[in-house]
Amino acid sequence: MYSNPSSAPRSSTLCIQSCPTLVNIAKVKPNACPAYGIKNRNFAQHTITMTEKTNMWTNMSTEFTNSMDDTFDATNNVEEHLKILRLLFDRLDKYNVRLNASKCQFFKPQVQYLGHDLSDKGIQPVQDKIEAIMRAPRPTNVSELKSFLGIVNYYGKFVENLASKLHPLYTLLQHKSEWSWSNECEQAFMYVKTVLTGDKVLIHYDTTKTLVLSVDASPYGLGAIISHKLSDGTERPIAYASRTLSSAEKNMPKLIKRGLLYIGLKKFHLYLYGRKFTLVTDHQPLTRIFGPKSAIPPLAAARMQRWALILAGYQYEIVYRTSTQNANADLLSRLPLQDKLTQITDPDECYVFSTVVDQLPVTAETIAKATNKDIVLTKV
């Protein structure tokens, strides 16, 4: 599908290729595809593809999931699968779309996508990627360490206590730190290699199951976990998230830090918006401040009022749990991953008690002269 869209006639002068002995100007034909190498070609191609796929899948079954140029079909049995495939092929034929048979997979109980194994059990890391982490050599400089932490953090959502062992490695990334591979770094390196080999499975997101968002803040980090509450009362995680606090956020009062729970809402917005869910916190005053039926106190800090307005867009019930009961989120906040949640960009609050103005921009004499010159105001 990459070569299917055609170029606009006026774009030919913009698609000039400079060669050593001549200059090539793209000759636009009715069905000619855009020249390769144009900076925004990928964006234009993606926009066209998604628009056409939206039209293609209109009124189709909700079992279809589209990601870029990939299409997934998940059903409960073979009969449903065949029915959906017939609809799929009819629609593809209608829009004259062809598939590459070597890239298609049918009737698979498990598929791999973007480094993950997708099955009826849930989501797991691809074993090949985990083996690559196991075989990774010990980093010898900051660049190699960043590469290693990059793939580790990609799978960090499967391990809730990963950040506790990554802290010595993150210390080496600081600009003022000298490269010194200590015993703590070695232990963290070996721990990361082994912890991901365990049986870590995240449950699939289900629109019929109850959602629970657990959040917490420590003096130096934020943690959030989104889970499903099953019929037996247990909670199974969908995803984990955490980040460190900025220098300004570390100086915030305890209540304000706990109020940063709305960042967890922003992180998991696509899961939560438009659905009822339970918001869990270990700071009881927040249940009164951010309760759906409670009004924000008039004397509350301005940022708390802004956060209350953000929370007003969600359908939630806020519940208090002790730190012991809210251990998962509490752990993530105290052992945060670096910059996994959106950084706070709220400006500092300023309070003006009085102002002194030496000269007003408009005086009474100026207003009187302008009034006498106005046809309407002179009659008033």
C-alpha positions as CSV (number, residue, x, y, z in Angstrom):
1,M,0.0,0.0,0.0
2,Y,3.0,2.3,0.3
3,S,3.2,3.0,-3.4
4,N,-0.5,3.3,-4.1
5,P,-1.2,7.0,-3.2
6,S,-0.6,9.4,-6.1
7,S,1.2,12.8,-6.0
8,A,-0.5,16.1,-6.6
9,P,0.5,17.8,-9.9
10,R,1.8,21.0,-8.1
11,S,4.2,18.9,-6.1
12,S,6.5,18.0,-9.0
13,T,8.7,21.1,-8.5
14,L,9.1,20.2,-4.9
15,C,10.4,16.7,-5.7
16,I,13.6,17.7,-7.5
17,Q,16.6,15.3,-7.2
18,S,20.1,16.8,-7.5
19,C,22.5,14.5,-9.3
20,P,26.2,15.1,-10.1
21,T,25.6,15.8,-13.8
22,L,21.9,16.7,-14.0
23,V,18.8,17.6,-12.1
24,N,15.8,15.3,-12.1
25,I,12.3,16.7,-11.8
26,A,9.6,14.3,-10.9
27,K,7.1,13.8,-13.7
28,V,3.7,13.4,-12.1
29,K,1.3,11.0,-13.7
30,P,-2.3,10.3,-12.7
31,N,-1.4,7.1,-10.9
32,A,2.3,7.9,-10.0
33,C,3.3,7.4,-6.4
34,P,5.2,10.1,-4.5
35,A,9.0,10.1,-4.8
36,Y,10.9,8.2,-2.2
37,G,12.9,10.1,0.4
38,I,10.5,13.0,1.0
39,K,10.6,13.9,4.6
40,N,6.8,13.9,5.3
41,R,6.0,11.0,3.0
42,N,5.6,8.5,5.9
43,F,3.2,10.9,7.7
44,A,1.1,11.4,4.5
45,Q,1.1,7.6,3.8
46,H,0.1,6.8,7.4
47,T,-2.8,9.4,7.2
48,I,-4.1,8.0,3.9
49,T,-3.8,4.4,5.2
50,M,-5.7,5.1,8.4
51,T,-8.4,7.0,6.6
52,E,-9.0,4.3,4.1
53,K,-8.9,1.6,6.8
54,T,-11.5,3.6,8.8
55,N,-13.8,3.6,5.8
56,M,-13.0,0.0,5.1
57,W,-13.9,-1.2,8.6
58,T,-17.0,0.9,9.0
59,N,-19.9,-1.2,10.3
60,M,-17.6,-4.2,10.7
61,S,-17.3,-6.4,13.8
62,T,-15.7,-5.0,16.9
63,E,-13.4,-8.0,17.0
64,F,-11.1,-6.2,14.5
65,T,-8.2,-4.2,15.9
66,N,-6.0,-2.1,13.6
67,S,-2.5,-0.9,14.3
68,M,-0.7,1.0,11.5
69,D,-1.0,-1.4,8.5
70,D,-1.7,-4.5,10.7
71,T,-5.1,-6.0,11.4
72,F,-6.0,-8.4,14.3
73,D,-9.0,-10.6,14.6
74,A,-9.7,-12.2,18.0
75,T,-12.6,-14.6,18.5
76,N,-13.6,-17.3,21.0
77,N,-14.0,-20.3,18.6
78,V,-13.3,-21.4,15.0
79,E,-16.9,-20.8,13.8
80,E,-16.8,-17.1,14.8
81,H,-13.3,-16.8,13.3
82,L,-14.4,-18.1,9.9
83,K,-17.4,-15.8,9.9
84,I,-15.2,-12.8,10.6
85,L,-12.6,-13.8,8.0
86,R,-15.3,-14.1,5.3
87,L,-16.4,-10.5,6.1
88,L,-12.8,-9.4,6.1
89,F,-12.0,-10.9,2.7
90,D,-15.2,-9.5,1.2
91,R,-14.3,-6.0,2.4
92,L,-10.7,-6.3,1.2
93,D,-11.9,-7.4,-2.2
94,K,-14.3,-4.5,-2.4
95,Y,-11.5,-2.0,-1.8
96,N,-9.1,-3.9,-4.1
97,V,-6.6,-4.5,-1.3
98,R,-4.2,-7.5,-1.6
99,L,-2.5,-9.3,1.3
100,N,1.0,-10.9,1.5
101,A,0.3,-14.5,2.3
102,S,3.8,-15.0,3.8
103,K,2.9,-12.3,6.4
104,C,-0.5,-13.6,7.3
105,Q,-1.3,-15.8,10.3
106,F,-4.6,-17.6,10.7
107,F,-6.1,-19.7,13.5
108,K,-3.2,-19.0,15.9
109,P,-3.6,-19.4,19.6
110,Q,-0.7,-17.0,20.1
111,V,0.9,-14.3,18.0
112,Q,3.9,-12.0,18.4
113,Y,3.6,-8.3,18.0
114,L,6.0,-5.4,18.9
115,G,8.1,-7.7,21.1
116,H,5.1,-9.2,23.0
117,D,3.4,-12.6,23.0
118,L,-0.4,-12.2,22.8
119,S,-2.6,-15.1,23.8
120,D,-5.7,-15.9,25.7
121,K,-3.7,-15.9,29.0
122,G,-2.5,-12.3,28.6
123,I,0.5,-10.4,27.4
124,Q,4.1,-11.7,27.9
125,P,7.5,-10.6,26.6
126,V,8.8,-12.4,23.6
127,Q,11.4,-15.0,24.7
128,D,13.9,-14.0,22.0
129,K,14.0,-10.5,23.4
130,I,14.5,-11.8,26.9
131,E,17.4,-14.0,25.6
132,A,19.0,-10.9,24.0
133,I,18.9,-9.3,27.5
134,M,20.4,-12.4,29.0
135,R,23.3,-12.4,26.5
136,A,23.9,-8.6,26.7
137,P,27.5,-7.9,27.7
138,R,28.3,-5.7,30.7
139,P,28.2,-2.0,29.6
140,T,31.5,-0.2,29.5
141,N,30.3,3.4,29.0
142,V,27.2,5.6,29.2
143,S,26.1,5.0,25.6
144,E,26.1,1.2,26.1
145,L,24.2,1.5,29.4
146,K,21.5,3.6,27.8
147,S,21.0,1.0,25.1
148,F,20.7,-1.7,27.7
149,L,18.3,0.2,29.9
150,G,16.2,1.1,26.9
151,I,15.2,-2.5,26.2
152,V,14.9,-3.3,29.9
153,N,12.5,-0.3,30.5
154,Y,10.5,-1.4,27.5
155,Y,9.5,-4.5,29.4
156,G,9.5,-2.7,32.8
157,K,5.7,-2.8,32.9
158,F,5.9,-6.5,33.6
159,V,7.9,-6.1,36.8
160,E,6.6,-3.9,39.6
161,N,9.8,-3.8,41.7
162,L,12.3,-3.3,38.8
163,A,13.2,0.2,39.7
164,S,14.7,-0.7,43.1
165,K,17.5,-2.6,41.3
166,L,17.9,-0.1,38.6
167,H,18.8,2.8,40.9
168,P,22.6,2.2,40.9
169,L,22.5,2.1,37.1
170,Y,20.6,5.3,36.8
171,T,23.2,7.0,39.0
172,L,25.8,6.3,36.3
173,L,23.8,8.3,33.8
174,Q,24.0,11.5,35.8
175,H,26.2,14.2,34.2
176,K,28.3,14.8,37.3
177,S,28.9,11.1,38.0
178,E,32.1,9.4,37.1
179,W,31.9,6.0,35.4
180,S,32.6,3.5,38.2
181,W,31.1,0.0,37.9
182,S,30.5,-0.9,41.6
183,N,29.2,-4.1,43.2
184,E,25.8,-2.5,43.4
185,C,25.8,-1.9,39.7
186,E,26.8,-5.5,39.0
187,Q,24.1,-6.8,41.3
188,A,21.5,-4.6,39.5
189,F,22.8,-5.7,36.1
190,M,22.5,-9.4,37.0
191,Y,19.1,-9.0,38.7
192,V,17.6,-7.4,35.6
193,K,18.9,-10.3,33.5
194,T,17.1,-12.8,35.6
195,V,13.9,-11.1,36.8
196,L,12.4,-10.9,33.3
197,T,12.8,-14.6,32.8
198,G,10.1,-15.3,35.3
199,D,6.5,-15.9,34.3
200,K,5.2,-12.3,34.2
201,V,1.8,-12.0,32.6
202,L,-0.3,-8.9,32.3
203,I,-4.1,-9.4,32.0
204,H,-5.9,-8.2,28.9
205,Y,-7.9,-5.1,29.1
206,D,-11.6,-6.0,29.3
207,T,-14.5,-3.5,29.0
208,T,-16.7,-5.8,31.0
209,K,-14.5,-6.0,34.1
210,T,-14.2,-3.5,37.0
211,L,-11.3,-1.1,36.7
212,V,-9.1,-0.1,39.6
213,L,-6.4,2.6,39.6
214,S,-4.0,2.6,42.5
215,V,-1.8,5.6,43.0
216,D,0.7,6.8,45.5
217,A,3.5,9.3,46.0
218,S,6.7,9.2,48.1
219,P,9.2,12.0,48.8
220,Y,10.9,11.3,45.5
221,G,8.6,9.3,43.2
222,L,5.1,8.6,41.9
223,G,3.6,5.2,41.2
224,A,0.4,4.0,39.5
225,I,-1.1,0.6,38.7
226,I,-4.2,-0.1,36.6
227,S,-5.9,-3.4,37.3
228,H,-9.0,-5.4,36.8
229,K,-11.0,-6.7,39.7
230,L,-12.0,-10.2,39.0
231,S,-15.2,-12.1,40.2
232,D,-13.3,-13.7,43.1
233,G,-12.2,-10.2,44.4
234,T,-8.6,-10.4,43.4
235,E,-6.9,-7.7,41.3
236,R,-4.9,-8.5,38.3
237,P,-2.6,-5.8,36.8
238,I,-3.0,-4.5,33.3
239,A,0.0,-2.2,33.4
240,Y,2.5,-0.5,35.8
241,A,3.9,3.0,35.6
242,S,6.2,5.1,37.8
243,R,8.5,8.1,37.6
244,T,10.8,10.2,39.7
245,L,9.8,13.6,41.0
246,S,11.4,16.8,39.7
247,S,13.3,19.1,42.0
248,A,10.3,21.4,42.2
249,E,7.9,18.6,43.0
250,K,10.1,17.2,45.8
251,N,9.6,20.5,47.6
252,M,5.8,20.3,47.5
253,P,3.9,19.6,50.7
254,K,2.8,16.1,51.4
255,L,-0.9,16.8,50.4
256,I,0.1,18.4,47.1
257,K,2.3,15.4,46.3
258,R,-0.5,13.0,46.9
259,G,-2.7,15.2,44.7
260,L,-0.4,14.3,41.8
261,L,-2.5,11.2,41.5
262,Y,-4.2,12.8,38.5
263,I,-0.9,12.0,36.5
264,G,-1.9,8.4,36.7
265,L,-5.2,9.3,35.1
266,K,-3.4,11.0,32.2
267,K,-1.1,8.0,31.8
268,F,-4.0,5.5,31.5
269,H,-6.5,8.0,30.0
270,L,-7.4,5.6,27.1
271,Y,-8.3,2.9,29.6
272,L,-10.3,5.1,32.0
273,Y,-12.1,7.8,30.1
274,G,-15.8,7.2,29.7
275,R,-15.8,4.2,32.2
276,K,-16.6,4.0,35.8
277,F,-13.6,3.0,37.9
278,T,-12.3,2.9,41.5
279,L,-9.5,5.3,42.4
280,V,-7.4,4.1,45.3
281,T,-5.2,6.3,47.5
282,D,-3.5,5.9,50.8
283,H,-4.0,9.6,51.8
284,Q,-7.4,10.0,53.4
285,P,-7.8,13.8,53.0
286,L,-7.9,13.3,49.3
287,T,-11.1,11.3,49.5
288,R,-12.8,14.5,50.8
289,I,-11.0,16.9,48.5
290,F,-11.4,14.9,45.2
291,G,-14.6,13.0,46.1
292,P,-17.1,13.2,43.2
293,K,-19.7,14.6,45.5
294,S,-17.4,17.0,47.3
295,A,-16.7,20.6,46.4
296,I,-13.1,21.8,46.4
297,P,-12.5,24.1,49.4
298,P,-12.4,27.8,48.3
299,L,-9.1,28.3,50.1
300,A,-7.4,25.3,48.6
301,A,-4.2,25.8,46.5
302,A,-4.8,26.9,43.0
303,R,-3.1,23.8,41.6
304,M,-5.4,21.6,43.6
305,Q,-8.4,23.4,42.1
306,R,-7.0,22.8,38.6
307,W,-6.5,19.1,39.3
308,A,-10.0,18.8,40.7
309,L,-11.3,20.2,37.3
310,I,-9.3,17.5,35.5
311,L,-10.7,14.8,37.7
312,A,-14.2,16.1,37.1
313,G,-14.0,14.7,33.6
314,Y,-13.8,11.1,34.9
315,Q,-16.4,8.8,36.4
316,Y,-14.7,7.5,39.5
317,E,-15.2,6.5,43.1
318,I,-12.2,7.4,45.3
319,V,-11.4,4.9,48.1
320,Y,-8.9,5.1,50.9
321,R,-6.5,2.2,51.7
322,T,-3.7,2.1,54.1
323,S,-0.1,2.0,52.7
324,T,0.0,-1.7,53.6
325,Q,-3.1,-2.5,51.6
326,N,-1.9,-0.2,48.7
327,A,1.6,-1.8,48.7
328,N,2.0,-2.1,44.9
329,A,1.5,1.6,44.2
330,D,3.5,2.6,47.3
331,L,6.4,0.4,46.1
332,L,6.4,2.0,42.7
333,S,6.4,5.5,44.1
334,R,9.4,4.7,46.3
335,L,11.2,2.8,43.6
336,P,10.4,4.9,40.5
337,L,11.5,4.4,37.0
338,Q,13.1,7.4,35.3
339,D,10.6,9.7,33.5
340,K,7.9,7.2,32.7
341,L,5.0,9.5,33.6
342,T,4.4,13.0,32.3
343,Q,6.4,15.6,34.1
344,I,4.5,18.4,35.9
345,T,4.6,21.7,34.0
346,D,2.5,23.7,36.4
347,P,4.0,27.2,36.8
348,D,5.0,28.5,40.2
349,E,2.1,30.2,42.1
350,C,2.5,33.9,42.7
351,Y,0.3,36.0,45.1
352,V,0.0,39.8,44.6
353,F,-1.1,41.6,47.7
354,S,-0.7,45.2,46.5
355,T,0.6,47.2,43.6
356,V,1.9,50.7,43.2
357,V,1.3,52.5,39.9
358,D,3.2,55.8,39.3
359,Q,1.1,56.8,36.4
360,L,-2.3,55.6,35.1
361,P,-2.5,54.9,31.3
362,V,-5.7,57.0,31.0
363,T,-6.5,60.1,33.1
364,A,-9.9,61.6,33.8
365,E,-9.1,64.6,31.7
366,T,-8.3,62.4,28.7
367,I,-11.7,60.5,29.1
368,A,-13.6,63.9,29.3
369,K,-12.0,65.2,26.1
370,A,-12.7,62.0,24.2
371,T,-16.3,62.0,25.5
372,N,-16.9,65.5,24.2
373,K,-15.7,64.5,20.7
374,D,-18.0,61.4,20.6
375,I,-21.4,62.1,18.9
376,V,-23.3,59.4,20.8
377,L,-21.8,60.0,24.3
378,T,-22.4,63.8,24.1
379,K,-26.1,63.1,24.0
380,V,-26.1,60.9,27.1
